């Protein structure tokens, strides 16, 4: 795993913990855990998609595009499955907190990559 991805994951984990503690303060224990569950789903989806997205460095544009589309499809599938499991198994779920956690990590993933690449 390259340095850019490791730094991005660290930023996302810190952000989701901050959101988790904030929602814990406003919505209690289940609110905080729901926010962390939403963010965790996005982090895990991105992690597994990174393995599909990384590949041979010298390929034509169409091969790279297909690999990126497959990675994004895998990421979405993992997120949907994890959220479905969360909704099915976690009876005290706070849906708005879950969405807040998911949105935080999703927004940070693009911002983190662009910011990290600018520092290089």
C-alpha positions in Angstrom: 0.0 0.0 0.0 1.5 3.3 -1.0 2.0 6.3 1.3 -0.7 8.4 -0.2 -3.3 5.8 0.5 -2.1 5.3 4.1 -2.2 9.0 4.8 -5.7 9.2 3.3 -6.9 6.3 5.5 -5.5 7.9 8.6 -7.3 11.2 7.8 -10.5 9.4 7.3 -10.2 7.4 10.6 -9.5 10.6 12.5 -12.4 12.3 10.9 -14.8 9.5 11.6 -13.7 9.4 15.2 -14.3 13.1 15.5 -17.8 12.7 14.0 -18.5 9.7 16.2 -17.6 11.6 19.3 -19.7 14.6 18.2 -22.7 12.5 17.5 -22.2 10.7 20.8 -22.4 14.0 22.5 -25.7 14.9 20.7 -27.4 11.6 20.2 -25.8 9.3 22.8 -24.0 6.0 22.5 -26.0 4.6 19.6 -25.7 7.8 17.6 -21.9 7.7 18.0 -21.7 4.0 17.1 -24.0 4.6 14.1 -21.8 7.3 12.7 -18.7 5.2 13.1 -20.5 2.3 11.4 -21.3 4.5 8.4 -17.8 5.8 8.1 -16.3 2.3 8.6 -18.4 1.0 5.7 -16.9 3.6 3.3 -13.3 3.1 4.6 -13.5 -0.7 4.1 -15.1 -0.3 0.6 -12.3 2.1 -0.4 -9.7 -0.2 1.0 -10.7 -3.2 -1.0 -11.3 -1.1 -4.1 -7.8 0.1 -4.0 -6.5 -3.4 -4.7 -8.6 -3.6 -7.8 -7.6 -0.1 -8.9 -3.9 -0.6 -8.5 -2.4 -2.5 -11.3 0.2 -2.5 -14.0 1.5 1.1 -14.3 2.0 1.1 -18.1 -1.3 0.3 -19.7 -3.4 2.0 -22.3 -6.2 4.4 -21.2 -9.1 2.0 -21.8 -7.5 -0.7 -19.5 -7.0 1.9 -16.8 -10.6 3.1 -17.1 -12.0 -0.4 -17.0 -10.0 -1.2 -13.9 -11.2 2.0 -12.2 -14.8 1.3 -13.0 -14.4 -2.2 -11.6 -12.9 -0.8 -8.4 -15.7 1.7 -8.0 -18.3 -1.0 -8.5 -16.6 -3.2 -5.9 -16.5 -0.2 -3.5 -20.2 0.5 -3.9 -21.1 -3.2 -3.5 -19.1 -3.5 -0.3 -20.6 -0.3 1.1 -24.1 -1.4 0.3 -23.6 -4.8 1.8 -22.1 -3.4 5.0 -24.9 -0.8 5.4 -27.5 -3.5 4.8 -25.9 -5.7 7.5 -25.8 -2.7 9.8 -29.5 -1.9 9.3 -30.4 -5.6 9.7 -28.3 -6.3 12.8 -28.1 -3.1 14.7 -31.5 -2.6 16.3 -30.6 0.7 18.0 -29.3 2.3 14.8 -29.6 6.1 14.4 -30.0 6.5 10.6 -29.1 10.1 10.4 -25.9 9.6 12.3 -25.0 6.6 10.0 -25.5 8.8 7.0 -23.4 11.6 8.5 -20.5 9.2 9.1 -20.8 7.8 5.6 -20.9 11.3 4.0 -18.0 12.5 6.1 -15.7 9.8 4.9 -17.0 9.9 1.3 -16.4 13.6 1.1 -12.9 13.3 2.6 -11.8 10.6 0.3 -11.7 13.0 -2.7 -10.4 16.0 -0.7 -7.7 13.9 1.0 -6.4 12.6 -2.3 -6.2 16.0 -4.0 -4.7 17.6 -0.9 -2.1 14.8 -0.3 -1.0 14.9 -4.0 -0.5 18.6 -3.8 1.9 18.2 -1.0 4.2 15.9 -3.0 
